[in-house]
Amino acid sequence: DLIIHPEGMKRVDLQTQAEMTLFLVGEVLFLFAFVVASYLLVCTDCIQAHMLIGLDLFIDQWCSDLLDDADFEEGVSSWNIVQAFIRRVGNAIDNSLSAVLMGAFLGCGTVAVRAIAFGMQPNLSWSLLVEMCSSLPMLLLVVLAGMALLQSSGITEKCAILPSLINQINSHDESSIMDLERQYLVCYLTDSPAGIYVKGVKLTMTIVVKIVHSFGVGLFAVLGLAVRMSH
């Protein structure tokens, strides 16, 4: 006959209770770390957005002053200030923008792994569906990274079209068709292109389109693989 001692049962109960306590503590710590990391990423992206919006308005104000005064000589010196602000903001958001992009890649990777694991399950249940949906907030990182990329590339593209805008400004001297001061400002802006750089790479709309295309191809490939495995 099997004899179960009360002391042995007590030790098993204590061990089970300790494991449950450690499991709950681990889950709480994981949730706390996830909330703090998400909060920091969202705050970082909001700060980046405000800085880029302010920089965009600063460039618009420079263009408005140049259109009102048509003082191209003053435009050269004031553009140095604008370009210094662009460079300063670019250096300030360099590491944070890289972190947001890395978070977006990790978020997409997490969703992809969960989707493939969900498709490999032979018996689907509501618990698996809830576990799959729990990783969907990771896609918020992709949206935040996309907004930051669009704002940064928008500033770079705006700086690229400034020479053509200045060429259309009429000078105060209507007796002469050629304006050497305007031409000098155009050449000055063309020879010293401004924009947002991330790790030495200039963010243009072409690069953003390539990144979005790569994300789209990877997303459709993962979804196709998950659907195929589910059958």
Backbone torsions as a table, in degrees:
resi	resn	phi	psi	omega
1	ASP	NA	144.4	179.4
2	LEU	-86.9	120.8	-179.9
3	ILE	-107.8	123.2	179.7
4	ILE	-104.2	119.5	-179.9
5	HIS	-82.4	142.6	178.9
6	PRO	-61.6	-34.3	-179.9
7	GLU	-65.8	-37.8	177.6
8	GLY	-65.5	-41.7	177.7
9	MET	-63.6	-37.0	179.9
10	LYS	-66.2	-41.0	178.7
11	ARG	-65.2	-39.1	178.6
12	VAL	-64.5	-42.2	178.5
13	ASP	-63.0	-42.1	179.1
14	LEU	-65.1	-39.6	179.0
15	GLN	-65.1	-42.4	178.2
16	THR	-64.3	-41.1	178.6
17	GLN	-65.1	-38.7	178.9
18	ALA	-66.3	-42.3	177.7
19	GLU	-63.0	-40.5	178.7
20	MET	-65.2	-39.3	178.9
21	THR	-64.4	-45.2	178.1
22	LEU	-63.1	-37.2	178.5
23	PHE	-64.4	-44.2	179.5
24	LEU	-65.6	-40.4	178.2
25	VAL	-63.9	-41.4	177.8
26	GLY	-63.0	-40.9	178.6
27	GLU	-65.9	-40.4	179.2
28	VAL	-65.9	-42.5	178.0
29	LEU	-64.6	-39.1	177.9
30	PHE	-64.1	-43.1	178.6
31	LEU	-64.4	-40.7	178.9
32	PHE	-64.0	-44.5	179.0
33	ALA	-64.1	-38.9	179.2
34	PHE	-65.2	-42.7	-179.5
35	VAL	-66.1	-43.0	-179.5
36	VAL	-65.6	-44.2	179.6
37	ALA	-64.5	-41.2	178.1
38	SER	-64.6	-41.6	179.4
39	TYR	-62.6	-42.6	179.6
40	LEU	-65.6	-40.4	179.1
41	LEU	-66.1	-42.2	179.2
42	VAL	-66.4	-42.1	177.5
43	CYS	-63.9	-39.7	177.8
44	THR	-62.1	-43.1	-180.0
45	ASP	-68.6	-36.6	177.9
46	CYS	-65.0	-40.9	177.6
47	ILE	-63.8	-42.6	177.0
48	GLN	-60.5	-43.0	-178.7
49	ALA	-62.5	-43.2	179.4
50	HIS	-65.0	-40.2	178.9
51	MET	-65.1	-42.9	-179.1
52	LEU	-70.0	-37.4	177.1
53	ILE	-65.4	-42.9	176.6
54	GLY	-62.1	-39.8	177.9
55	LEU	-66.1	-38.3	177.2
56	ASP	-62.8	-43.4	177.6
57	LEU	-66.7	-33.4	177.7
58	PHE	-63.6	-42.0	177.7
59	ILE	-66.9	-39.7	176.8
60	ASP	-62.3	-39.4	178.4
61	GLN	-65.3	-38.3	177.1
62	TRP	-62.6	-43.0	177.7
63	CYS	-64.8	-39.6	179.8
64	SER	-65.2	-42.1	177.6
65	ASP	-64.3	-39.0	179.5
66	LEU	-68.5	-36.6	177.0
67	LEU	-68.0	-35.2	-178.6
68	ASP	-75.0	-42.1	-173.7
69	ASP	-96.3	-29.7	-175.6
70	ALA	54.9	35.5	177.8
71	ASP	-97.5	92.8	-173.9
72	PHE	-73.8	-28.6	177.4
73	GLU	-66.5	-43.0	175.2
74	GLU	-67.4	-30.2	179.0
75	GLY	-63.3	-31.4	179.0
76	VAL	-66.2	-47.9	-179.1
77	SER	-69.0	-38.4	179.1
78	SER	-70.5	-30.7	177.6
79	TRP	-66.7	-29.8	175.5
80	ASN	-60.7	-38.3	178.0
81	ILE	-68.0	-43.7	179.2
82	VAL	-62.2	-43.6	-179.9
83	GLN	-65.4	-35.3	176.9
84	ALA	-65.9	-38.5	176.5
85	PHE	-64.5	-43.0	179.5
86	ILE	-61.3	-43.2	179.4
87	ARG	-66.7	-38.4	-179.4
88	ARG	-67.2	-44.4	178.4
89	VAL	-65.0	-40.3	178.1
90	GLY	-61.0	-40.9	177.5
91	ASN	-68.9	-31.7	-178.2
92	ALA	-71.2	-36.1	-176.5
93	ILE	-99.8	7.9	-177.1
94	ASP	-60.5	-56.4	-177.5
95	ASN	-69.7	-39.3	-178.4
96	SER	-67.7	-38.8	177.7
97	LEU	-66.7	-36.5	175.2
98	SER	-64.1	-38.3	178.4
99	ALA	-66.3	-40.2	178.0
100	VAL	-64.8	-40.9	177.8
101	LEU	-65.3	-39.7	177.7
102	MET	-65.3	-39.6	176.0
103	GLY	-63.0	-36.1	177.4
104	ALA	-65.6	-42.1	177.5
105	PHE	-63.7	-42.5	178.6
106	LEU	-66.0	-37.8	177.0
107	GLY	-63.0	-43.5	177.2
108	CYS	-64.8	-37.7	177.6
109	GLY	-64.8	-38.7	177.9
110	THR	-64.4	-45.1	178.8
111	VAL	-64.1	-37.8	179.7
112	ALA	-65.3	-43.6	179.5
113	VAL	-64.8	-41.4	178.8
114	ARG	-65.2	-38.3	-179.8
115	ALA	-66.3	-41.6	178.6
116	ILE	-66.4	-42.7	178.0
117	ALA	-64.5	-35.1	177.9
118	PHE	-66.7	-38.5	179.2
119	GLY	-72.7	-24.3	-178.9
120	MET	-81.7	-11.4	-178.5
121	GLN	-73.0	129.5	179.7
122	PRO	-70.5	-36.1	-178.9
123	ASN	-118.6	113.4	-178.9
124	LEU	-87.1	142.7	-179.7
125	SER	-140.9	171.4	179.9
126	TRP	-66.4	-32.1	179.0
127	SER	-64.8	-39.8	176.9
128	LEU	-67.0	-37.9	178.8
129	LEU	-66.0	-40.0	177.1
130	VAL	-65.2	-40.3	177.9
131	GLU	-63.9	-37.2	177.2
132	MET	-67.4	-42.4	-178.6
133	CYS	-70.5	-21.3	-179.9
134	SER	-67.4	-20.6	178.7
135	SER	-90.9	-5.7	-179.3
136	LEU	-64.3	-32.7	175.8
137	PRO	-57.8	-18.7	175.7
138	MET	-61.1	-25.9	179.4
139	LEU	-67.4	-17.0	175.2
140	LEU	-62.2	-33.1	177.0
141	LEU	-63.4	-36.3	178.4
142	VAL	-65.6	-41.4	179.2
143	VAL	-64.3	-43.7	179.5
144	LEU	-64.2	-42.8	178.6
145	ALA	-64.9	-38.5	178.2
146	GLY	-64.2	-40.5	177.7
147	MET	-63.8	-42.5	179.2
148	ALA	-64.6	-40.7	178.8
149	LEU	-65.6	-41.2	-179.9
150	LEU	-65.7	-41.2	178.9
151	GLN	-66.2	-42.6	-179.4
152	SER	-66.2	-45.6	179.4
153	SER	-68.3	-29.8	176.7
154	GLY	-63.6	-39.7	176.5
155	ILE	-65.8	-41.5	178.3
156	THR	-62.9	-42.9	179.3
157	GLU	-68.3	-34.5	177.9
158	LYS	-65.4	-40.8	177.1
159	CYS	-65.4	-30.1	-178.2
160	ALA	-72.7	-27.7	-177.5
161	ILE	-96.4	1.5	179.3
162	LEU	-62.8	-40.6	178.2
163	PRO	-57.7	-41.1	178.5
164	SER	-67.3	-32.1	176.6
165	LEU	-68.1	-41.9	-179.4
166	ILE	-66.6	-32.5	178.2
167	ASN	-62.0	-22.5	-178.0
168	GLN	-92.6	-1.6	-179.9
169	ILE	-83.3	128.5	177.4
170	ASN	-83.5	136.5	178.7
171	SER	-82.7	168.6	179.9
172	HIS	-73.8	-23.4	179.7
173	ASP	-85.9	95.6	-177.0
174	GLU	-81.6	-9.7	-179.4
175	SER	-76.2	-20.6	-177.7
176	SER	-117.4	131.1	178.3
177	ILE	-75.7	-39.7	-179.0
178	MET	-83.9	131.5	178.0
179	ASP	-122.3	106.9	-175.6
180	LEU	-70.8	-33.6	178.7
181	GLU	-66.0	-41.6	177.5
182	ARG	-64.9	-41.3	179.2
183	GLN	-65.5	-36.1	178.0
184	TYR	-65.1	-40.9	179.0
185	LEU	-65.0	-39.4	177.6
186	VAL	-62.2	-46.7	179.2
187	CYS	-65.5	-34.3	179.7
188	TYR	-65.0	-44.0	178.7
189	LEU	-69.1	-34.5	-179.8
190	THR	-70.9	-38.5	-178.0
191	ASP	-78.8	-18.3	178.3
192	SER	-124.8	72.2	-176.8
193	PRO	-66.8	136.9	179.1
194	ALA	-108.7	160.4	179.5
195	GLY	167.4	178.6	179.5
196	ILE	-93.4	127.8	179.2
197	TYR	-115.3	139.7	175.0
198	VAL	-123.3	111.7	-178.0
199	LYS	54.8	41.3	177.6
200	GLY	82.6	-1.0	-179.3
201	VAL	-104.1	127.1	-179.4
202	LYS	-78.2	123.3	-178.0
203	LEU	-81.2	110.0	175.9
204	THR	-116.4	169.9	179.9
205	MET	-65.8	-29.1	177.6
206	THR	-63.0	-43.2	179.0
207	ILE	-65.9	-39.9	179.7
208	VAL	-64.1	-41.0	178.3
209	VAL	-63.5	-39.3	177.9
210	LYS	-64.6	-41.1	179.2
211	ILE	-65.0	-44.0	178.4
212	VAL	-63.4	-39.2	178.1
213	HIS	-63.7	-40.9	178.8
214	SER	-64.8	-40.8	176.9
215	PHE	-62.1	-43.5	-179.5
216	GLY	-63.5	-43.8	179.3
217	VAL	-63.3	-44.3	178.9
218	GLY	-64.1	-38.1	179.9
219	LEU	-65.7	-45.7	179.1
220	PHE	-66.5	-34.0	177.6
221	ALA	-65.5	-42.6	179.7
222	VAL	-66.3	-43.6	179.4
223	LEU	-63.5	-40.5	176.6
224	GLY	-63.7	-40.0	178.6
225	LEU	-66.7	-39.8	179.4
226	ALA	-66.2	-41.0	178.8
227	VAL	-65.8	-39.3	179.3
228	ARG	-65.9	-40.1	-179.9
229	MET	-70.9	-29.0	179.5
230	SER	-68.0	-23.9	177.5
231	HIS	-90.1	NA	NA
